[in-house]
Amino acid sequence: MIKDEEFIRIASHMKQRYGIDLYQKKVIVNGRLENYIKRGGWKTFDEFMNAVEHDTTGNQEKMLVNFLTTNHTYFMREFEHFDFFKSQVLPWLRQKEAARKDLRIWCGAASSGEEPYMIAMVLTDFFGMEHSQWDTKVLATDISTKVLQKAMAGIYSDEQLKNIPEHWRKKFFHKLAGGTQYQVKQELKDEVIFRQFNLMDPFPFRRKMHTIFLRNVMIYFDDKTKRELVQKVYDALEPGGYLFIGTTETIDRNSTPFQIIQPSIFRK
């Protein structure tokens, strides 16, 4: 069982490096790491953390992050956002970027890929025959390398696709041998660029984004971290650009320069 001082060491490490607040989650931290630590031959959580801090390859750090970040997502989650994206945001962008035909869209909590693939499906649908003339590639980042590998493979069960409209399933997925799993077709995969990224790091964008999806990730941050992140997002957006957050999340209205369009949709 994890000791209090070991738990605080791990929680502080996650907070300082990744902004993730685990201070109330001792049982979860213990449960997720205990078996891995035993299998790895470390006698205590402190021994494991020493290994994390001295591992020059960064592999143990990756393992720590993979174990302690929650990745729960599914296709069609909070679909009203995609409706709004298609009916309001994309017509504005089609007009605004008519000359350059270059859209910059970032999904900052890509998890196992459902959300960025959904965004790419909406884009493909919206532009239709014109799609090949536009650069609509979606940048999809996550802190966890484990979920990103899953996202890049793009393999989902029948059950995971149950909410997807039939015409999308036919158009964007092909059935794998065995019949219970589907894989994202290469044309759609090519529309999404997956990268590992820590939201606490400086944003590396050379040009500002038109739309940022940052859904269901700020629940892990305290108020100060959240405010700082929202300001960074604001600065990374083009004027008029949109931010989508999770429908159960909130932004402090008094501390944000964003205009509130709907409770979880904001505009610069």
VENNORGI-V402110 format. One record per backbone hydrogen bond with DSSP energy under -0.5 kcal/mol. CO is the residue of the C=O (numbers start at 1). NH is the residue of the N-H. If there is no record, write none. Layout:
# VENNORGI-V402110
<<CO NH> <CO NH>>
This chain:
# VENNORGI-V402110
<<3 7> <4 8> <5 9> <6 10> <7 11> <8 12> <9 13> <10 14> <11 15> <12 16> <13 17> <14 18> <14 20> <15 19> <20 22> <22 25> <25 29> <26 30> <27 31> <28 32> <29 33> <30 34> <33 37> <34 38> <35 39> <36 40> <37 42> <38 41> <44 48> <45 49> <46 50> <47 51> <48 52> <49 53> <50 54> <51 55> <52 55> <54 56> <55 58> <58 62> <59 63> <60 64> <61 65> <62 66> <63 67> <64 68> <65 69> <71 73> <74 77> <76 79> <78 81> <79 82> <79 83> <80 84> <81 85> <82 86> <83 87> <84 88> <84 89> <85 90> <88 92> <89 93> <90 94> <91 95> <92 96> <93 97> <95 98> <97 101> <101 103> <101 135> <103 105> <104 210> <104 211> <105 139> <106 108> <106 213> <107 141> <110 113> <113 117> <114 118> <115 119> <116 120> <117 121> <118 122> <119 123> <120 124> <121 125> <122 126> <123 127> <124 128> <127 130> <128 131> <130 133> <130 134> <131 134> <134 136> <135 103> <137 105> <138 140> <138 193> <139 107> <140 195> <141 110> <142 197> <143 145> <144 148> <145 149> <146 150> <147 151> <148 152> <149 153> <150 154> <150 155> <154 156> <154 184> <156 182> <157 161> <159 162> <160 75> <161 164> <165 168> <165 169> <166 170> <167 171> <168 172> <169 173> <172 185> <174 183> <176 179> <180 158> <181 176> <182 156> <183 174> <185 188> <185 189> <186 190> <188 191> <189 192> <191 138> <192 194> <193 140> <195 142> <197 199> <198 201> <209 238> <210 242> <211 106> <212 214> <212 244> <213 108> <214 217> <214 246> <217 220> <218 221> <220 21> <222 226> <223 227> <224 228> <225 229> <226 230> <227 231> <228 232> <229 233> <230 234> <231 235> <232 236> <233 237> <234 237> <236 209> <238 241> <241 268> <242 212> <243 266> <244 214> <246 249> <251 253> <252 255> <253 256> <259 261> <259 267> <262 265> <264 245> <265 261> <265 262> <266 243> <267 259>>
